[in-house]
Amino acid sequence: MAVNEELTGFLKEGLESGHPREQLEEILLEAGWQRDQVRSALGGFADVAFPIPVPRPKPYLFAREAFIYLVL
């Protein structure tokens, strides 16, 4: 599922402001976001103690690897 940029931006700002992940998740659910969307977006940030949100690396395939998988 693609993560909504507006949702990701909101979470980034909230985490930068020091709001707990649980509080951000709760408020987004109250606002009508779906739980899987919120958790997916939160999953994009590492849960580490650091003053700013740390993004997780995103998995990707090189075109050559994708081609080999398709040919097999």
PyMOL Python script that loads the backbone (N, CA, C, O; Angstrom):
from pymol import cmd

cmd.read_pdbstr("""\
ATOM      1  N   MET A   1       0.846  -1.180   0.000  1.00  0.00           N
ATOM      2  CA  MET A   1       0.000   0.000   0.000  1.00  0.00           C
ATOM      3  C   MET A   1       0.890   1.241   0.000  1.00  0.00           C
ATOM      4  O   MET A   1       1.844   1.330   0.773  1.00  0.00           O
ATOM      5  N   ALA A   2       0.581   2.169  -0.846  1.00  0.00           N
ATOM      6  CA  ALA A   2       1.330   3.425  -0.911  1.00  0.00           C
ATOM      7  C   ALA A   2       0.973   4.286   0.298  1.00  0.00           C
ATOM      8  O   ALA A   2      -0.187   4.363   0.702  1.00  0.00           O
ATOM      9  N   VAL A   3       1.963   4.911   0.852  1.00  0.00           N
ATOM     10  CA  VAL A   3       1.760   5.760   2.024  1.00  0.00           C
ATOM     11  C   VAL A   3       1.443   7.176   1.564  1.00  0.00           C
ATOM     12  O   VAL A   3       2.125   7.724   0.698  1.00  0.00           O
ATOM     13  N   ASN A   4       0.415   7.757   2.143  1.00  0.00           N
ATOM     14  CA  ASN A   4      -0.034   9.097   1.821  1.00  0.00           C
ATOM     15  C   ASN A   4       0.998  10.127   2.288  1.00  0.00           C
ATOM     16  O   ASN A   4       1.424  10.100   3.443  1.00  0.00           O
ATOM     17  N   GLU A   5       1.398  11.032   1.394  1.00  0.00           N
ATOM     18  CA  GLU A   5       2.412  12.047   1.727  1.00  0.00           C
ATOM     19  C   GLU A   5       1.928  13.008   2.810  1.00  0.00           C
ATOM     20  O   GLU A   5       2.712  13.448   3.650  1.00  0.00           O
ATOM     21  N   GLU A   6       0.642  13.331   2.787  1.00  0.00           N
ATOM     22  CA  GLU A   6       0.083  14.227   3.802  1.00  0.00           C
ATOM     23  C   GLU A   6       0.178  13.569   5.183  1.00  0.00           C
ATOM     24  O   GLU A   6       0.535  14.219   6.165  1.00  0.00           O
ATOM     25  N   LEU A   7      -0.141  12.287   5.243  1.00  0.00           N
ATOM     26  CA  LEU A   7      -0.071  11.536   6.490  1.00  0.00           C
ATOM     27  C   LEU A   7       1.374  11.453   6.984  1.00  0.00           C
ATOM     28  O   LEU A   7       1.644  11.669   8.165  1.00  0.00           O
ATOM     29  N   THR A   8       2.287  11.142   6.086  1.00  0.00           N
ATOM     30  CA  THR A   8       3.701  11.047   6.445  1.00  0.00           C
ATOM     31  C   THR A   8       4.230  12.389   6.943  1.00  0.00           C
ATOM     32  O   THR A   8       4.981  12.437   7.917  1.00  0.00           O
ATOM     33  N   GLY A   9       3.845  13.470   6.285  1.00  0.00           N
ATOM     34  CA  GLY A   9       4.270  14.804   6.709  1.00  0.00           C
ATOM     35  C   GLY A   9       3.755  15.156   8.096  1.00  0.00           C
ATOM     36  O   GLY A   9       4.478  15.721   8.917  1.00  0.00           O
ATOM     37  N   PHE A  10       2.485  14.811   8.348  1.00  0.00           N
ATOM     38  CA  PHE A  10       1.899  15.066   9.663  1.00  0.00           C
ATOM     39  C   PHE A  10       2.658  14.301  10.741  1.00  0.00           C
ATOM     40  O   PHE A  10       2.987  14.853  11.792  1.00  0.00           O
ATOM     41  N   LEU A  11       2.931  13.029  10.473  1.00  0.00           N
ATOM     42  CA  LEU A  11       3.648  12.214  11.450  1.00  0.00           C
ATOM     43  C   LEU A  11       5.061  12.735  11.682  1.00  0.00           C
ATOM     44  O   LEU A  11       5.541  12.755  12.816  1.00  0.00           O
ATOM     45  N   LYS A  12       5.714  13.149  10.630  1.00  0.00           N
ATOM     46  CA  LYS A  12       7.079  13.684  10.753  1.00  0.00           C
ATOM     47  C   LYS A  12       7.075  14.923  11.648  1.00  0.00           C
ATOM     48  O   LYS A  12       7.915  15.053  12.538  1.00  0.00           O
ATOM     49  N   GLU A  13       6.134  15.823  11.413  1.00  0.00           N
ATOM     50  CA  GLU A  13       6.037  17.036  12.236  1.00  0.00           C
ATOM     51  C   GLU A  13       5.701  16.695  13.684  1.00  0.00           C
ATOM     52  O   GLU A  13       6.259  17.272  14.618  1.00  0.00           O
ATOM     53  N   GLY A  14       4.775  15.745  13.855  1.00  0.00           N
ATOM     54  CA  GLY A  14       4.392  15.350  15.208  1.00  0.00           C
ATOM     55  C   GLY A  14       5.538  14.720  15.976  1.00  0.00           C
ATOM     56  O   GLY A  14       5.744  15.016  17.153  1.00  0.00           O
ATOM     57  N   LEU A  15       6.285  13.850  15.306  1.00  0.00           N
ATOM     58  CA  LEU A  15       7.432  13.213  15.952  1.00  0.00           C
ATOM     59  C   LEU A  15       8.520  14.237  16.257  1.00  0.00           C
ATOM     60  O   LEU A  15       9.162  14.170  17.305  1.00  0.00           O
ATOM     61  N   GLU A  16       8.729  15.185  15.341  1.00  0.00           N
ATOM     62  CA  GLU A  16       9.715  16.251  15.575  1.00  0.00           C
ATOM     63  C   GLU A  16       9.331  17.103  16.780  1.00  0.00           C
ATOM     64  O   GLU A  16      10.199  17.603  17.496  1.00  0.00           O
ATOM     65  N   SER A  17       8.036  17.265  16.998  1.00  0.00           N
ATOM     66  CA  SER A  17       7.551  18.072  18.123  1.00  0.00           C
ATOM     67  C   SER A  17       7.588  17.306  19.443  1.00  0.00           C
ATOM     68  O   SER A  17       7.307  17.870  20.500  1.00  0.00           O
ATOM     69  N   GLY A  18       7.935  16.016  19.378  1.00  0.00           N
ATOM     70  CA  GLY A  18       8.054  15.223  20.597  1.00  0.00           C
ATOM     71  C   GLY A  18       6.811  14.471  21.015  1.00  0.00           C
ATOM     72  O   GLY A  18       6.768  13.922  22.117  1.00  0.00           O
ATOM     73  N   HIS A  19       5.791  14.429  20.162  1.00  0.00           N
ATOM     74  CA  HIS A  19       4.577  13.686  20.500  1.00  0.00           C
ATOM     75  C   HIS A  19       4.843  12.186  20.410  1.00  0.00           C
ATOM     76  O   HIS A  19       5.508  11.733  19.478  1.00  0.00           O
ATOM     77  N   PRO A  20       4.332  11.410  21.367  1.00  0.00           N
ATOM     78  CA  PRO A  20       4.519   9.957  21.325  1.00  0.00           C
ATOM     79  C   PRO A  20       3.806   9.339  20.120  1.00  0.00           C
ATOM     80  O   PRO A  20       2.760   9.822  19.684  1.00  0.00           O
ATOM     81  N   ARG A  21       4.387   8.272  19.598  1.00  0.00           N
ATOM     82  CA  ARG A  21       3.818   7.570  18.445  1.00  0.00           C
ATOM     83  C   ARG A  21       2.376   7.140  18.722  1.00  0.00           C
ATOM     84  O   ARG A  21       1.511   7.250  17.854  1.00  0.00           O
ATOM     85  N   GLU A  22       2.126   6.648  19.944  1.00  0.00           N
ATOM     86  CA  GLU A  22       0.792   6.160  20.305  1.00  0.00           C
ATOM     87  C   GLU A  22      -0.237   7.287  20.250  1.00  0.00           C
ATOM     88  O   GLU A  22      -1.364   7.086  19.798  1.00  0.00           O
ATOM     89  N   GLN A  23       0.159   8.476  20.713  1.00  0.00           N
ATOM     90  CA  GLN A  23      -0.745   9.625  20.697  1.00  0.00           C
ATOM     91  C   GLN A  23      -1.055  10.040  19.259  1.00  0.00           C
ATOM     92  O   GLN A  23      -2.202  10.349  18.934  1.00  0.00           O
ATOM     93  N   LEU A  24      -0.043  10.047  18.407  1.00  0.00           N
ATOM     94  CA  LEU A  24      -0.257  10.406  17.006  1.00  0.00           C
ATOM     95  C   LEU A  24      -1.172   9.395  16.326  1.00  0.00           C
ATOM     96  O   LEU A  24      -2.064   9.768  15.564  1.00  0.00           O
ATOM     97  N   GLU A  25      -0.947   8.117  16.604  1.00  0.00           N
ATOM     98  CA  GLU A  25      -1.801   7.081  16.015  1.00  0.00           C
ATOM     99  C   GLU A  25      -3.247   7.261  16.471  1.00  0.00           C
ATOM    100  O   GLU A  25      -4.171   7.193  15.660  1.00  0.00           O
ATOM    101  N   GLU A  26      -3.439   7.487  17.757  1.00  0.00           N
ATOM    102  CA  GLU A  26      -4.783   7.647  18.311  1.00  0.00           C
ATOM    103  C   GLU A  26      -5.522   8.835  17.685  1.00  0.00           C
ATOM    104  O   GLU A  26      -6.692   8.716  17.322  1.00  0.00           O
ATOM    105  N   ILE A  27      -4.850   9.964  17.560  1.00  0.00           N
ATOM    106  CA  ILE A  27      -5.509  11.159  17.026  1.00  0.00           C
ATOM    107  C   ILE A  27      -5.853  10.984  15.552  1.00  0.00           C
ATOM    108  O   ILE A  27      -6.884  11.476  15.091  1.00  0.00           O
ATOM    109  N   LEU A  28      -4.997  10.287  14.813  1.00  0.00           N
ATOM    110  CA  LEU A  28      -5.281  10.040  13.394  1.00  0.00           C
ATOM    111  C   LEU A  28      -6.457   9.085  13.225  1.00  0.00           C
ATOM    112  O   LEU A  28      -7.267   9.252  12.313  1.00  0.00           O
ATOM    113  N   LEU A  29      -6.554   8.089  14.097  1.00  0.00           N
ATOM    114  CA  LEU A  29      -7.697   7.173  14.042  1.00  0.00           C
ATOM    115  C   LEU A  29      -8.991   7.923  14.352  1.00  0.00           C
ATOM    116  O   LEU A  29     -10.020   7.690  13.717  1.00  0.00           O
ATOM    117  N   GLU A  30      -8.932   8.825  15.334  1.00  0.00           N
ATOM    118  CA  GLU A  30     -10.101   9.645  15.671  1.00  0.00           C
ATOM    119  C   GLU A  30     -10.500  10.541  14.505  1.00  0.00           C
ATOM    120  O   GLU A  30     -11.679  10.843  14.323  1.00  0.00           O
ATOM    121  N   ALA A  31      -9.516  10.966  13.715  1.00  0.00           N
ATOM    122  CA  ALA A  31      -9.781  11.848  12.576  1.00  0.00           C
ATOM    123  C   ALA A  31     -10.295  11.085  11.358  1.00  0.00           C
ATOM    124  O   ALA A  31     -10.667  11.694  10.355  1.00  0.00           O
ATOM    125  N   GLY A  32     -10.317   9.746  11.442  1.00  0.00           N
ATOM    126  CA  GLY A  32     -10.889   8.968  10.349  1.00  0.00           C
ATOM    127  C   GLY A  32      -9.904   8.195   9.487  1.00  0.00           C
ATOM    128  O   GLY A  32     -10.314   7.528   8.537  1.00  0.00           O
ATOM    129  N   TRP A  33      -8.606   8.271   9.798  1.00  0.00           N
ATOM    130  CA  TRP A  33      -7.629   7.491   9.036  1.00  0.00           C
ATOM    131  C   TRP A  33      -7.782   6.020   9.395  1.00  0.00           C
ATOM    132  O   TRP A  33      -8.188   5.688  10.509  1.00  0.00           O
ATOM    133  N   GLN A  34      -7.463   5.153   8.468  1.00  0.00           N
ATOM    134  CA  GLN A  34      -7.536   3.716   8.721  1.00  0.00           C
ATOM    135  C   GLN A  34      -6.285   3.264   9.462  1.00  0.00           C
ATOM    136  O   GLN A  34      -5.183   3.756   9.217  1.00  0.00           O
ATOM    137  N   ARG A  35      -6.481   2.308  10.382  1.00  0.00           N
ATOM    138  CA  ARG A  35      -5.382   1.833  11.224  1.00  0.00           C
ATOM    139  C   ARG A  35      -4.197   1.328  10.399  1.00  0.00           C
ATOM    140  O   ARG A  35      -3.047   1.615  10.731  1.00  0.00           O
ATOM    141  N   ASP A  36      -4.468   0.577   9.324  1.00  0.00           N
ATOM    142  CA  ASP A  36      -3.360   0.045   8.522  1.00  0.00           C
ATOM    143  C   ASP A  36      -2.588   1.162   7.818  1.00  0.00           C
ATOM    144  O   ASP A  36      -1.374   1.057   7.645  1.00  0.00           O
ATOM    145  N   GLN A  37      -3.277   2.229   7.411  1.00  0.00           N
ATOM    146  CA  GLN A  37      -2.598   3.375   6.796  1.00  0.00           C
ATOM    147  C   GLN A  37      -1.670   4.054   7.802  1.00  0.00           C
ATOM    148  O   GLN A  37      -0.524   4.378   7.490  1.00  0.00           O
ATOM    149  N   VAL A  38      -2.183   4.262   9.008  1.00  0.00           N
ATOM    150  CA  VAL A  38      -1.414   4.948  10.047  1.00  0.00           C
ATOM    151  C   VAL A  38      -0.199   4.116  10.441  1.00  0.00           C
ATOM    152  O   VAL A  38       0.909   4.640  10.559  1.00  0.00           O
ATOM    153  N   ARG A  39      -0.410   2.828  10.643  1.00  0.00           N
ATOM    154  CA  ARG A  39       0.708   1.963  11.057  1.00  0.00           C
ATOM    155  C   ARG A  39       1.749   1.831   9.956  1.00  0.00           C
ATOM    156  O   ARG A  39       2.948   1.758  10.226  1.00  0.00           O
ATOM    157  N   SER A  40       1.284   1.800   8.720  1.00  0.00           N
ATOM    158  CA  SER A  40       2.222   1.729   7.602  1.00  0.00           C
ATOM    159  C   SER A  40       3.074   2.994   7.547  1.00  0.00           C
ATOM    160  O   SER A  40       4.285   2.922   7.338  1.00  0.00           O
ATOM    161  N   ALA A  41       2.448   4.138   7.733  1.00  0.00           N
ATOM    162  CA  ALA A  41       3.182   5.409   7.715  1.00  0.00           C
ATOM    163  C   ALA A  41       4.131   5.510   8.911  1.00  0.00           C
ATOM    164  O   ALA A  41       5.265   5.967   8.764  1.00  0.00           O
ATOM    165  N   LEU A  42       3.676   5.088  10.086  1.00  0.00           N
ATOM    166  CA  LEU A  42       4.542   5.104  11.264  1.00  0.00           C
ATOM    167  C   LEU A  42       5.713   4.148  11.086  1.00  0.00           C
ATOM    168  O   LEU A  42       6.810   4.398  11.586  1.00  0.00           O
ATOM    169  N   GLY A  43       5.476   3.056  10.374  1.00  0.00           N
ATOM    170  CA  GLY A  43       6.532   2.082  10.124  1.00  0.00           C
ATOM    171  C   GLY A  43       7.653   2.640   9.272  1.00  0.00           C
ATOM    172  O   GLY A  43       8.737   2.060   9.213  1.00  0.00           O
ATOM    173  N   GLY A  44       7.405   3.752   8.614  1.00  0.00           N
ATOM    174  CA  GLY A  44       8.426   4.391   7.806  1.00  0.00           C
ATOM    175  C   GLY A  44       9.457   5.148   8.627  1.00  0.00           C
ATOM    176  O   GLY A  44      10.464   5.616   8.096  1.00  0.00           O
ATOM    177  N   PHE A  45       9.199   5.267   9.931  1.00  0.00           N
ATOM    178  CA  PHE A  45      10.127   5.958  10.827  1.00  0.00           C
ATOM    179  C   PHE A  45      10.641   4.968  11.862  1.00  0.00           C
ATOM    180  O   PHE A  45       9.858   4.257  12.492  1.00  0.00           O
ATOM    181  N   ALA A  46      11.951   4.924  12.034  1.00  0.00           N
ATOM    182  CA  ALA A  46      12.552   4.030  13.024  1.00  0.00           C
ATOM    183  C   ALA A  46      12.136   4.475  14.424  1.00  0.00           C
ATOM    184  O   ALA A  46      12.051   5.670  14.708  1.00  0.00           O
ATOM    185  N   ASP A  47      11.881   3.505  15.290  1.00  0.00           N
ATOM    186  CA  ASP A  47      11.481   3.793  16.666  1.00  0.00           C
ATOM    187  C   ASP A  47      12.739   3.857  17.535  1.00  0.00           C
ATOM    188  O   ASP A  47      13.025   2.945  18.311  1.00  0.00           O
ATOM    189  N   VAL A  48      13.476   4.953  17.384  1.00  0.00           N
ATOM    190  CA  VAL A  48      14.721   5.157  18.129  1.00  0.00           C
ATOM    191  C   VAL A  48      14.657   6.493  18.860  1.00  0.00           C
ATOM    192  O   VAL A  48      13.947   7.414  18.457  1.00  0.00           O
ATOM    193  N   ALA A  49      15.418   6.568  19.941  1.00  0.00           N
ATOM    194  CA  ALA A  49      15.463   7.815  20.714  1.00  0.00           C
ATOM    195  C   ALA A  49      16.435   8.776  20.041  1.00  0.00           C
ATOM    196  O   ALA A  49      17.651   8.665  20.198  1.00  0.00           O
ATOM    197  N   PHE A  50      15.881   9.716  19.293  1.00  0.00           N
ATOM    198  CA  PHE A  50      16.681  10.726  18.606  1.00  0.00           C
ATOM    199  C   PHE A  50      15.799  11.952  18.449  1.00  0.00           C
ATOM    200  O   PHE A  50      14.589  11.807  18.274  1.00  0.00           O
ATOM    201  N   PRO A  51      16.360  13.162  18.505  1.00  0.00           N
ATOM    202  CA  PRO A  51      15.535  14.377  18.485  1.00  0.00           C
ATOM    203  C   PRO A  51      14.685  14.573  17.227  1.00  0.00           C
ATOM    204  O   PRO A  51      13.655  15.245  17.287  1.00  0.00           O
ATOM    205  N   ILE A  52      15.089  14.009  16.105  1.00  0.00           N
ATOM    206  CA  ILE A  52      14.291  14.143  14.881  1.00  0.00           C
ATOM    207  C   ILE A  52      13.920  12.752  14.376  1.00  0.00           C
ATOM    208  O   ILE A  52      14.636  11.791  14.663  1.00  0.00           O
ATOM    209  N   PRO A  53      12.824  12.617  13.634  1.00  0.00           N
ATOM    210  CA  PRO A  53      12.411  11.317  13.115  1.00  0.00           C
ATOM    211  C   PRO A  53      13.459  10.741  12.163  1.00  0.00           C
ATOM    212  O   PRO A  53      13.970  11.434  11.284  1.00  0.00           O
ATOM    213  N   VAL A  54      13.761   9.471  12.357  1.00  0.00           N
ATOM    214  CA  VAL A  54      14.750   8.794  11.523  1.00  0.00           C
ATOM    215  C   VAL A  54      14.008   7.904  10.529  1.00  0.00           C
ATOM    216  O   VAL A  54      13.321   6.969  10.938  1.00  0.00           O
ATOM    217  N   PRO A  55      14.137   8.180   9.227  1.00  0.00           N
ATOM    218  CA  PRO A  55      13.432   7.350   8.246  1.00  0.00           C
ATOM    219  C   PRO A  55      14.071   5.969   8.142  1.00  0.00           C
ATOM    220  O   PRO A  55      15.284   5.818   8.288  1.00  0.00           O
ATOM    221  N   ARG A  56      13.235   4.968   7.889  1.00  0.00           N
ATOM    222  CA  ARG A  56      13.729   3.615   7.642  1.00  0.00           C
ATOM    223  C   ARG A  56      14.087   3.509   6.166  1.00  0.00           C
ATOM    224  O   ARG A  56      13.482   4.183   5.331  1.00  0.00           O
ATOM    225  N   PRO A  57      15.064   2.669   5.838  1.00  0.00           N
ATOM    226  CA  PRO A  57      15.372   2.458   4.418  1.00  0.00           C
ATOM    227  C   PRO A  57      14.223   1.728   3.737  1.00  0.00           C
ATOM    228  O   PRO A  57      13.579   0.867   4.336  1.00  0.00           O
ATOM    229  N   LYS A  58      13.975   2.075   2.493  1.00  0.00           N
ATOM    230  CA  LYS A  58      12.895   1.443   1.735  1.00  0.00           C
ATOM    231  C   LYS A  58      13.488   0.374   0.826  1.00  0.00           C
ATOM    232  O   LYS A  58      14.474   0.626   0.134  1.00  0.00           O
ATOM    233  N   PRO A  59      12.891  -0.823   0.821  1.00  0.00           N
ATOM    234  CA  PRO A  59      13.401  -1.868  -0.070  1.00  0.00           C
ATOM    235  C   PRO A  59      13.113  -1.516  -1.529  1.00  0.00           C
ATOM    236  O   PRO A  59      12.088  -0.913  -1.844  1.00  0.00           O
ATOM    237  N   TYR A  60      14.015  -1.894  -2.391  1.00  0.00           N
ATOM    238  CA  TYR A  60      13.814  -1.646  -3.812  1.00  0.00           C
ATOM    239  C   TYR A  60      14.577  -2.691  -4.609  1.00  0.00           C
ATOM    240  O   TYR A  60      15.499  -3.318  -4.087  1.00  0.00           O
ATOM    241  N   LEU A  61      14.211  -2.880  -5.844  1.00  0.00           N
ATOM    242  CA  LEU A  61      14.885  -3.793  -6.762  1.00  0.00           C
ATOM    243  C   LEU A  61      15.506  -2.994  -7.887  1.00  0.00           C
ATOM    244  O   LEU A  61      14.942  -2.005  -8.356  1.00  0.00           O
ATOM    245  N   PHE A  62      16.665  -3.434  -8.310  1.00  0.00           N
ATOM    246  CA  PHE A  62      17.244  -2.859  -9.507  1.00  0.00           C
ATOM    247  C   PHE A  62      16.508  -3.438 -10.706  1.00  0.00           C
ATOM    248  O   PHE A  62      15.982  -4.548 -10.626  1.00  0.00           O
ATOM    249  N   ALA A  63      16.461  -2.721 -11.794  1.00  0.00           N
ATOM    250  CA  ALA A  63      15.760  -3.177 -12.996  1.00  0.00           C
ATOM    251  C   ALA A  63      16.293  -4.533 -13.443  1.00  0.00           C
ATOM    252  O   ALA A  63      15.519  -5.393 -13.862  1.00  0.00           O
ATOM    253  N   ARG A  64      17.594  -4.730 -13.360  1.00  0.00           N
ATOM    254  CA  ARG A  64      18.195  -6.000 -13.778  1.00  0.00           C
ATOM    255  C   ARG A  64      17.672  -7.150 -12.915  1.00  0.00           C
ATOM    256  O   ARG A  64      17.333  -8.208 -13.445  1.00  0.00           O
ATOM    257  N   GLU A  65      17.601  -6.957 -11.593  1.00  0.00           N
ATOM    258  CA  GLU A  65      17.102  -7.996 -10.697  1.00  0.00           C
ATOM    259  C   GLU A  65      15.642  -8.307 -10.978  1.00  0.00           C
ATOM    260  O   GLU A  65      15.248  -9.474 -10.985  1.00  0.00           O
ATOM    261  N   ALA A  66      14.843  -7.291 -11.208  1.00  0.00           N
ATOM    262  CA  ALA A  66      13.429  -7.498 -11.517  1.00  0.00           C
ATOM    263  C   ALA A  66      13.281  -8.296 -12.802  1.00  0.00           C
ATOM    264  O   ALA A  66      12.437  -9.189 -12.880  1.00  0.00           O
ATOM    265  N   PHE A  67      14.080  -7.990 -13.798  1.00  0.00           N
ATOM    266  CA  PHE A  67      14.028  -8.716 -15.068  1.00  0.00           C
ATOM    267  C   PHE A  67      14.375 -10.188 -14.855  1.00  0.00           C
ATOM    268  O   PHE A  67      13.700 -11.065 -15.396  1.00  0.00           O
ATOM    269  N   ILE A  68      15.409 -10.466 -14.080  1.00  0.00           N
ATOM    270  CA  ILE A  68      15.813 -11.856 -13.832  1.00  0.00           C
ATOM    271  C   ILE A  68      14.705 -12.617 -13.116  1.00  0.00           C
ATOM    272  O   ILE A  68      14.431 -13.766 -13.460  1.00  0.00           O
ATOM    273  N   TYR A  69      14.062 -11.997 -12.127  1.00  0.00           N
ATOM    274  CA  TYR A  69      12.964 -12.653 -11.424  1.00  0.00           C
ATOM    275  C   TYR A  69      11.803 -12.948 -12.364  1.00  0.00           C
ATOM    276  O   TYR A  69      11.165 -13.994 -12.252  1.00  0.00           O
ATOM    277  N   LEU A  70      11.531 -12.052 -13.272  1.00  0.00           N
ATOM    278  CA  LEU A  70      10.437 -12.259 -14.220  1.00  0.00           C
ATOM    279  C   LEU A  70      10.753 -13.363 -15.212  1.00  0.00           C
ATOM    280  O   LEU A  70       9.864 -14.121 -15.598  1.00  0.00           O
ATOM    281  N   VAL A  71      12.007 -13.465 -15.631  1.00  0.00           N
ATOM    282  CA  VAL A  71      12.410 -14.474 -16.612  1.00  0.00           C
ATOM    283  C   VAL A  71      12.384 -15.867 -15.995  1.00  0.00           C
ATOM    284  O   VAL A  71      12.058 -16.843 -16.672  1.00  0.00           O
ATOM    285  N   LEU A  72      12.726 -15.961 -14.716  1.00  0.00           N
ATOM    286  CA  LEU A  72      12.737 -17.267 -14.052  1.00  0.00           C
ATOM    287  C   LEU A  72      11.337 -17.748 -13.945  1.00  0.00           C
ATOM    288  O   LEU A  72      11.096 -18.834 -13.418  1.00  0.00           O
TER     289      LEU A  72
END
""", "prot")
cmd.dss("prot")
cmd.show_as("cartoon", "prot")
cmd.util.cbc("prot")
cmd.orient("prot")
